[in-house]
Amino acid sequence: MDAKMLEGKVAIISGASYGMGFSMAEVFAREGAKVIMTARGQEKLGAAVKALRDKGYEVTGVAADNKNLEDVQRVFQMALETYGDLDVVINNAAIGEQKMIDETDDEWLEYVYQTNVFGPFRFIREALKIFLPKNEGCIINISSVNGTRPFCGASYTSSKGAINTLTKNVAMRLIDTNIRINAVAPGSTITPAHLANKAGKQPGGAKMLEYSKHFVYFPGPECEPEDQANACLFLASDMGKHVKGQVIQVCNGAFL
């Protein structure tokens, strides 16, 4: 039997009930990891956990909202109580939107940033409580091509730029440790959120895309969720053991 790349590892993956997060959970579990899958909606999360358990994978679901510190702490507590350790954290949960700056009020800005920036910030802080004492661990933030090519909504794109900067800042903090933090920046990836975006059904509709479409996109085959999961696998495994503070864009060259 071939050796599995994450044998014996324990991972937390947020936003894992569908789309890229679910694919990450499946790829990691297939490669031997025990996975804590977390998402806000209990029903979808339960179905996702069952689907992977039915394949024989060792996964546990924890319904939690990364906007709530107590929820975040409960996720990490569950990982330690269930599997005894933690090795990898993936900050995948995010809110996509297309609201232009002149349509964005403070309430919406706060809503997006709580999930897209403050949530990952909380997850990183909790992870370091475990990783720093043992001087080992891996954190992967899911950014977006929008972090450098800001063609979607003002709140979303600026939040992904913040994630890129946060990733590099934390990598600097951890440079003299064996703890690695990087980001994966997906391009167009076939998920429910992406399909809604193409149909103009994201909050804000499609007007921002009309303004930005001439500047940023070379059309070509879109990525699959597993393409993003495989990038995370590279970073979490020994293949990425010397990669620190990088934002790896996976977009099939569409957003160079």
Secondary structure, DSSP 8 states (H G I E B T S, - for coil): ----TTTT-EEEEES-SSHHHHHHHHHHHHTT-EEEEEES-HHHHHHHHHHHHTTT--EEEEE--TT-HHHHHHHHHHHHHHHS---EEEE---------GGG--HHHHHHHHIIIIIHHHHHHHHHHHHHHHHT-EEEEEE--GGGTS--S-HHHHHHHHHHHHHHHHHHHHTTTSSEEEEEEEE-SB-SHHHHHHHTT-STTTTHHHHHHHHHH------B-HHHHHHHHHHHHSGGGTT--S-EEEESTTTT-
